[in-house]
Amino acid sequence: MKSALRHALLTGLAIWFLCACESRNGWEGRYVSPEAGASSPAISLTLQADGKGLWQVDQESTPIRWEKRQGALWLHVRTGGVLIADIQPGQNTITVRLPGSGPVFLLKTSN
């Protein structure tokens, strides 16, 4: 009985760990907002393979840490906030939900 319970517990932990550690592969690169212009700021996002990155609006930059979690990209800013980016597989685009100003569409321009 103990052996079966231990086996079930270890199997459950292994499945949870594998789901929690989704791969970052494929999302690394530079993304830009195509609608930047006179009324919209230039926004870019750089995602590095090591889980680090850079969020840039006009001339201001903020280092981030990122991970793929629950089918989205979670962008952790240094001050403790988190931005959620919805991914569109196969289209090389992401949409970042910004609090107070709505979504920002970003298009991948390079790896």
Secondary structure as GFF3:
##gff-version 3
##sequence-region A 1 111
A	DSSP	alpha_helix	2	20	.	.	.	ID=ss1
A	DSSP	beta_strand	29	32	.	.	.	ID=ss2
A	DSSP	beta_strand	43	47	.	.	.	ID=ss3
A	DSSP	beta_strand	52	57	.	.	.	ID=ss4
A	DSSP	beta_strand	60	69	.	.	.	ID=ss5
A	DSSP	beta_strand	72	77	.	.	.	ID=ss6
A	DSSP	beta_strand	82	88	.	.	.	ID=ss7
A	DSSP	beta_strand	93	98	.	.	.	ID=ss8
A	DSSP	beta_strand	102	110	.	.	.	ID=ss9
###
